[in-house]
Amino acid sequence: MIAANRLQWLDGQMADGRQYICSKRFTLADILLYGWLDFAGQVGQPLDTANINIVAWMARVGERPPVKA
């Protein structure tokens, strides 16, 4: 419940059109959150698709060559 609440908050923060979590650059924050959300999805805790900004961010990060490797 706490994680879902914080993800909703982050989704609202990302509504300003930012490409990555903390800045215009890909940072450790992006790496850690992507790994956490990816793992959560694999163990039956998928990201709520109502978090449209985070869903779009996940797609962007997932297209990065190192992630695809």
N, C-alpha and C positions, 0 to 999 in steps of 0.2 A: 504494500500500500504506500509506504513512504517513497519507494523508488518510482512508482507510477506517478505520484504527486510531483516529484522533482522533475520527471521527464515532461510532464505537462507544463511546468514552469519553464523549462529549457526550451520547449517548443514555442512558447510565447515569446521568449527572448530572441529566438531565431527568426521570428516573423519580420524582422527588420531587413531581411534579404541577405544576411551574411552568408558567406560560402562555407565557412568553417566555424567551429565553436567559439574560439577566443579571438580570432582576428581574421584577416584576409589570408593568413598563412595556415598551412596544415601544421598542427602542433601535436605534442604528446597528449594533450587533452582529447584530440580527435582519435588518436591511436587507441587510447585506453577505453574510451566510450564505445568505439566501434567494436573492439574485442569483447567487451562486456555484453553489448546488445546482441552480437552475433552468437556468443555462447548461450545467452538466455534463450534465444530463438531455437537453438539446437536441443535444449533440454525442456522444451514445452512451455516456455514463457515468452511468446512472441511480442514484439513491439506493437502497441496499440496503434492501428492505422489512423486513428483520429489525430495523432501527432504528425500532421502532414509535413511540417518543416523538418522534423527529424527523419521521417521516411525519405524525403528528398535528399537530405544530407547523407543518409545511409547509402542510397543509390550512387551519389557522387563519389563517396569514399570507396565504395565497392568497385568502382570502375578504374581506380588507380592501379597502374601496372603491378606494384608490389603486392597489392591485395589479391589480384587475380592469380599471381604465381603460386 
